[in-house]
Amino acid sequence: EADIYQTPRYLVIGTGKKITLECSQTMGHDKMYWYQQDPGMELHLIHYSYGVNSTEKGDLSSESTVSRIRTEHFPLTLESARPSHTSQYLCASSAVPGQGTRSYNEQFFGPGTRLTVL
Amino acid sequence: AQKITQTQPGMFVQEKEAVTLDCTYDTSDQSYGLFWYKQPSSGEMIFLIYQGSYDEQNATEGRYSLNFQKARKSANLVISASQLGDSAMYFCAMRRNTGNQFYFGTGTSLTVIP
């Protein structure tokens, strides 16, 4: 059973608000990821981290920012939300080779946050 | 550049029948991993099956099997004895073992008909 959590699950807010989407994992994984996904569409990688104090932008340009101060925590922040940010945001983590208990090193996903900006 | 292609945006299958979801990938790497995930309407991503690039046998996990054809760079998912609960989006993904980056396909929406 994957131990990766996201809060809130659903969020409806007005334009211009600052929001933080939380993501935590208890598996000790070094690698964490944020994906943005519109309903029924593909996943777009927007941020990833290979460890504490390491963050990189993904393939899809995003106005959001992330931080990685602790291994288990990878929050995503939008300073000023807009309707174009309406989407589902999925957080994931994976072990590096040799760190996990098996060789798959698959990505474990959180339940997602469905964000609606009015 | 790495690329995952899923050419079937939507598929329908009769309950209890088998269905194959296609996935091809493009990489020059020799070492990589291939994954399939299921995403029900609730939104979570569920890991189904894994195939390593050096695995000679096709992976199987219960009703799921992966038809791995390395020379053709294809990794099709076969679901046997479809159930209504199999209705979902299915994503093929590849992980580069160098750098551990993941790449996802655009997904296939599977509908199981009673």
Boltz contact constraints between the chains, C-beta under 6 A:
constraints:
  - contact:
      token1: [A, 42]
      token2: [B, 106]
      max_distance: 6.0
  - contact:
      token1: [A, 42]
      token2: [B, 107]
      max_distance: 6.0
  - contact:
      token1: [A, 43]
      token2: [B, 104]
      max_distance: 6.0
  - contact:
      token1: [A, 88]
      token2: [B, 43]
      max_distance: 6.0
  - contact:
      token1: [A, 104]
      token2: [B, 50]
      max_distance: 6.0
  - contact:
      token1: [A, 106]
      token2: [B, 35]
      max_distance: 6.0
  - contact:
      token1: [A, 106]
      token2: [B, 47]
      max_distance: 6.0
  - contact:
      token1: [A, 107]
      token2: [B, 102]
      max_distance: 6.0
  - contact:
      token1: [A, 109]
      token2: [B, 45]
      max_distance: 6.0
  - contact:
      token1: [A, 111]
      token2: [B, 44]
      max_distance: 6.0
  - contact:
      token1: [A, 112]
      token2: [B, 43]
      max_distance: 6.0
